[in-house]
Amino acid sequence: MSETPSAQVRYPVWRGRQAVAGLWLPADLLDARQRSERLLRWWAPGCRAWRFDRGSARGDLLRFEAERALECERAGGTPLCRIGAHGLYAGPLRASEREGLALADVRLVLGGQLVALDVAEGEVLDPSLAIDLDDYALHDTFVCDRAVPKLAPDRLGGKSVRALLGDRVAPPSRERERFLRALSGDASDESGASFRERLTGARDNAAAWLLGRFPGLLGGAGGADSGRVGGGGSGANASAQRGAGVSARARAARPQRWREALARMAAASGAARLIGMRQGAYLRRLMEQFDRGDIMEALRHALPVDGEAMRSLGQAFGLPQRRDRLTPSARLGAGASIGVGEDVRELLRQRYRRAFERLDREGRIDEAVFVLAELLNARQEALDYLLGHDRAAQAAELALGWDMPADTIVRLLMLAGDRERAVLVARRDNAFAAAVAILEGQGGRREDVLALRREWGHALAAQGHWLEAVDAVWSDPDAHEQAARWLLAAEAGGAELSARALVRRAALLPDTLEHYAARIAELCDGDTAAAPREALGLALAACKNGGPALARIAAGALPALAADRAGGANALERMQLDSIRRLAADPWLNADLPDWGLPPMPPALPLWNRTAPLVARLETGASAHRPLDMAALGEGRWLAAFGEAGVAVYDAAGRCLRRYAVPAQRLVIGDSGEVALALVQRDSVWRIARLDLTRHEILDLGAMPLQFFADRFDGIAWSVVSDQRIVVLDASSAALDVLWSVGDLGGAMVQARFLRHDELFLVAGQGATTVWHYRCAPGRSLVSREAVEISPDTLLLDPHRSVTDVTADANAEGGVRFSFRFAGRSSAIDLDPPEPGTGECDSSLIPLTQGFAVLLHGSYRMNLYLVARGNQAAARCVARIDWPQAPLRAREQDGRLVLFDDQGRAMAIDTNSSRTRAVQLQ
């Protein structure tokens, strides 16, 4: 560094917008950290930096890779611009001021005097060394080959009978292959005759004449009658085409309309009598075969009895075909029925039973199972029979195909040694508890029970149910270490979860309680928050066994709990307080405590049952934050998504508690409130990340195309619509395994609605619009599939499928007359405007599970009305909320309705008690 004294410079700094080539950051104004931050702010590839620490000019010099157009007053340092061919200058020196100056890399103006800098005298800086990575979360890089998950093959769909029985079944015949080709659309055989012609041309089919005379009755749904007595039994699989992953539960068969029409026509034409005579003769021949001991041939012609009526496709018109094998069907199906009286069915049952007993005595297990499963429809008995002959694997596959209860399937898969698929079924149907109970109750192997308990614990932990996970595995001594880690995770959670975890620790690990003395003292202090202490009291009251550690906590907390209850700060009942007193087992405390004189608690008023509307008002203040989505968490907390700015957790006062550096436009909340999914749209796919709100971890789940998705999940199973398929994903791991799926619903899916226990999908097919209604628990099954005569753009999806004619028209008072039709009744209600006397107001509608949110918009504020829907009574307004004018959204969570706008304002209404809590993000 060299200094060149000269006369004072008239213009010492650049002003306005200039072509800046570098910055000088003086040390007398900025410390080292501030200078490093500004170097990083302006750094780009090609920049260079030096530090000068001697002489009168001390600071950092940054030279840009190229000149940048900057506002000099906002540069954050002294701008340096080029004058002439060489050198950077801190101010616009005139030609007279530059005369006689020696060459220099940079010339600063300090105290009105020029100071020359040569970069060779400075210390070269590497700004990357100033970046501190210690507090940044490191995530695995995104693997592009799983951008769109490759759905796994169907591992729970059950195997075919041929795969189960192997060489014991003869290879398929050529006739079978021709028949399957005909069904798949290859409609002609070697002779050129179509499948329909061969079907309707059968000489021994009594319905052939009617089909020939009235071919339109078949409606393209051709197929031979597989007759049965009553209904049920085997037949073609009636469930929807299954996609990859776990198979969908079979749906109820619907009677075929062409069979109903054909039955009416047969009755009118007299053909019904002919059909009945032929079917009666068939039944007489069948019974004669059993009576003369021709069991095997009789079984090939036997008709199922005691089937489920839901599996019947309607009246059968032909005669059943002779079976080519006596093996149980690996799928539930539906077939046509032959109507007979109960006396005939009883005769068939007796003969089938005797045939089963004979086959059992002869050791013909497969044929005996066929009689139980296919003819008597005693499927559970058939599974038990297979287990009795050490055929657990075959029983498990049949149970899968027959859609048996999940606990039965899990038990059989565990006995067969197929633990992986057993866990998939348990996760699909949330059936761990029932499966463990049935394994323990029926003397299952201890290693199977413990293995299933460990999987259960991991599933509960993934859902955010930390304490339940501890209970699930505690009976296994080898899992205590893992349980202790889950207990620590719970203790690190919110205040109420931490209080419950303290009670669990006192019950399971009393020797470790001495390290929690300060926390116990804080909870027992009546001057601290009452909510965590109430959670502690509820956990203590639920304890079934006592101990010194639990007694110590109970004795310390009981006086404060009683004081809270007297002041209305908790809702503990007398029995719960008495349980805590007995748990404390302290005679001195009993002597000091008076008899409970608990003040009455106000009665709980469920929101949707209110007769007088709940009235609330939200203040006008707006936040600087603009959330794209919000959800209510436990303990008064809130979760908000801010797009590229990430996700944040806020307390009840609106203060930010923690941020998660993951972009999010939409939130999917776990039922426990301890896990969530953050979604952001990237072109045609959604990027998905899983947030652990207890351990504060982020797991990248990749990206996939989503048409619709549920805004809640149980912590594992998440329902989405992707590529026109309904899919339930395992959102607990980065693999995004498919737990259940169903596709090819007959058209394009144009609407979806995901409720707590129901899922509804609107499918627009060719010439028909259909609503598919799935029930989520227990298991997943199709409730109904109904055609609707309404435009896909206007249908309001509802589990009752009967809400129609929804309108909101202006009334004479300037408000809105809201009306709809439900359960065959028309209802209407007049709603007041937010700003009377200003003329008509606009309105908008948000459909909810038990009613509607109707918004009436004014110039500055709006009225939000919650209108209940009922079977008997007229429409009722159960809540009126005065809200500042802003776009409003609603989210239905378990036990609460959450309303929020894009100004950082939100309100949660407890639907069980009508209590409200509001927040303004700060």
Secondary structure as UniProt FT lines:
FT   STRAND          2..3
FT   STRAND          17..26
FT   TURN            27..29
FT   HELIX           32..42
FT   TURN            45..46
FT   STRAND          48..52
FT   STRAND          59..71
FT   HELIX           72..74
FT   STRAND          78..82
FT   STRAND          88..89
FT   HELIX           95..98
FT   TURN            99..100
FT   STRAND          106..110
FT   TURN            111..112
FT   STRAND          113..117
FT   HELIX           119..121
FT   STRAND          123..124
FT   HELIX           127..130
FT   TURN            134..135
FT   HELIX           144..146
FT   HELIX           161..165
FT   HELIX           166..168
FT   HELIX           174..183
FT   TURN            184..185
FT   TURN            190..191
FT   HELIX           195..200
FT   TURN            203..204
FT   TURN            206..207
FT   HELIX           208..213
FT   HELIX           215..217
FT   TURN            218..220
FT   STRAND          236..237
FT   HELIX           257..269
FT   HELIX           271..291
FT   TURN            292..293
FT   HELIX           295..301
FT   HELIX           309..311
FT   STRAND          312..315
FT   STRAND          333..338
FT   HELIX           342..361
FT   TURN            362..363
FT   HELIX           365..370
FT   HELIX           371..375
FT   HELIX           379..388
FT   TURN            389..390
FT   HELIX           392..401
FT   TURN            402..403
FT   HELIX           406..415
FT   TURN            416..417
FT   HELIX           419..429
FT   HELIX           432..441
FT   TURN            442..443
FT   HELIX           446..462
FT   TURN            463..464
FT   HELIX           466..473
FT   TURN            474..475
FT   HELIX           477..479
FT   HELIX           480..491
FT   HELIX           495..508
FT   HELIX           510..516
FT   HELIX           517..524
FT   TURN            526..527
FT   HELIX           530..541
FT   HELIX           548..566
FT   TURN            567..568
FT   HELIX           574..584
FT   HELIX           587..592
FT   HELIX           607..609
FT   STRAND          614..617
FT   STRAND          629..632
FT   HELIX           634..636
FT   STRAND          638..641
FT   TURN            644..645
FT   STRAND          647..650
FT   TURN            652..653
FT   STRAND          656..660
FT   STRAND          666..670
FT   TURN            671..672
FT   STRAND          675..682
FT   TURN            683..684
FT   STRAND          685..692
FT   TURN            693..696
FT   STRAND          697..704
FT   STRAND          708..709
FT   STRAND          712..713
FT   STRAND          717..722
FT   TURN            723..724
FT   STRAND          725..730
FT   TURN            731..732
FT   TURN            734..735
FT   STRAND          738..742
FT   STRAND          748..754
FT   STRAND          758..764
FT   STRAND          769..775
FT   STRAND          781..788
FT   TURN            792..794
FT   TURN            799..800
FT   STRAND          804..810
FT   TURN            812..813
FT   STRAND          816..822
FT   TURN            823..824
FT   STRAND          825..831
FT   TURN            836..837
FT   STRAND          842..847
FT   STRAND          851..857
FT   STRAND          861..868
FT   STRAND          876..884
FT   STRAND          888..893
FT   TURN            894..895
FT   STRAND          896..901
FT   TURN            902..903
FT   STRAND          905..910
FT   TURN            911..913
FT   STRAND          916..920
//
